[in-house]
């Protein structure tokens, strides 16, 4: 683990993993709110969608943080981020322009998160 990494690379992996763990815990605490958000958007089986997201998010983050099969962890986190963006940040379907602009910003933010994850691939 981390044998061939610079201190900067180690810090990047730990921070990225911690970022996903933090947001996972926050979203787990807001389970009912997230279920309702998914339900309102018309997706089927909101609990399955949430569990699938957490099933990628938590192990992926821990794998990246521990540098244990980190490339698989990165792939899981990229898949999670793409999926979460597709579910929660569909700005083009939002009639309120302020809300749409905010979700467009969040979507572009997630594109940068994916780019940062790609920098962790070795």
C-alpha positions in Angstrom: 0.0 0.0 0.0 1.3 3.4 -1.1 4.8 2.0 -1.5 5.4 3.8 -4.8 3.4 6.9 -4.0 4.6 10.4 -3.3 3.2 12.1 -0.2 1.1 14.2 -2.5 -0.5 11.2 -4.1 -1.2 9.6 -0.8 -2.9 12.9 0.4 -4.9 13.0 -2.8 -6.2 9.5 -2.3 -7.1 10.0 1.4 -8.8 13.3 0.7 -10.8 11.9 -2.2 -11.9 8.8 -0.3 -12.8 11.0 2.7 -14.8 13.3 0.5 -17.0 10.4 -0.7 -17.3 8.9 2.8 -18.4 12.2 4.2 -21.0 12.7 1.5 -22.1 9.1 1.8 -22.7 9.5 5.6 -24.6 12.8 5.0 -26.8 11.2 2.3 -27.4 8.1 4.4 -28.6 10.3 7.3 -30.9 12.0 4.7 -32.2 8.7 3.5 -35.9 9.7 3.4 -35.2 13.0 1.7 -33.2 11.3 -1.0 -35.9 8.6 -1.4 -38.5 11.3 -2.0 -36.3 13.2 -4.4 -35.9 10.1 -6.5 -39.6 9.3 -6.3 -40.6 12.8 -7.4 -38.3 12.5 -10.4 -40.3 9.4 -11.5 -37.6 6.8 -11.2 -38.7 3.3 -10.3 -37.6 1.5 -7.0 -36.0 4.5 -5.2 -34.7 2.3 -2.4 -32.9 0.1 -4.9 -31.3 3.1 -6.5 -30.1 4.4 -3.2 -28.7 1.1 -2.0 -26.9 0.6 -5.4 -25.4 4.0 -5.0 -24.1 3.4 -1.5 -22.9 -0.1 -2.6 -20.6 1.7 -5.0 -19.8 4.8 -3.0 -18.6 3.3 0.4 -16.5 0.4 -0.9 -15.0 2.5 -3.7 -14.0 5.3 -1.3 -12.5 2.8 1.2 -10.6 1.1 -1.6 -9.1 4.4 -2.8 -8.3 5.5 0.8 -6.6 2.2 1.6 -4.9 1.9 -1.8 -6.3 -1.6 -2.1 -7.3 -2.2 -5.7 -7.6 1.6 -6.0 -8.3 1.5 -9.7 -11.4 -0.6 -9.0 -12.3 1.9 -6.3 -11.9 4.8 -8.7 -14.1 3.0 -11.3 -16.8 2.4 -8.7 -16.7 6.1 -7.7 -16.8 7.3 -11.3 -19.8 5.0 -11.9 -21.4 6.3 -8.7 -20.8 10.0 -9.7 -22.2 9.5 -13.2 -25.2 7.7 -11.8 -25.9 10.2 -9.1 -25.5 13.1 -11.6 -28.0 11.4 -14.0 -30.5 11.0 -11.2 -30.2 14.2 -9.2 -28.9 16.9 -11.5 -31.1 16.8 -14.6 -31.1 20.5 -15.0 -32.7 20.5 -18.4 -35.9 19.2 -16.9 -36.2 21.9 -14.3 -38.7 24.7 -15.1 -37.2 27.1 -12.5 -34.2 28.7 -14.1 -32.5 29.4 -10.8 -32.8 25.8 -9.7 -31.7 24.6 -13.2 -28.6 26.8 -13.1 -27.7 25.5 -9.7 -28.0 21.9 -10.8 -26.0 22.6 -13.9 -23.3 24.0 -11.6 -23.5 20.8 -9.5 -23.3 18.7 -12.7 -20.1 20.5 -13.9 -18.7 20.1 -10.4 -19.2 16.4 -10.7 -17.4 16.4 -14.0 -14.4 17.9 -12.2 -14.7 15.2 -9.5 -14.5 12.6 -12.2 -11.4 14.2 -13.7 -9.8 14.2 -10.2 -10.6 10.6 -9.8 -9.0 9.8 -13.2 -5.8 11.4 -11.9 -5.7 8.7 -9.3 -5.5 5.8 -11.8 -2.1 4.1 -11.9 
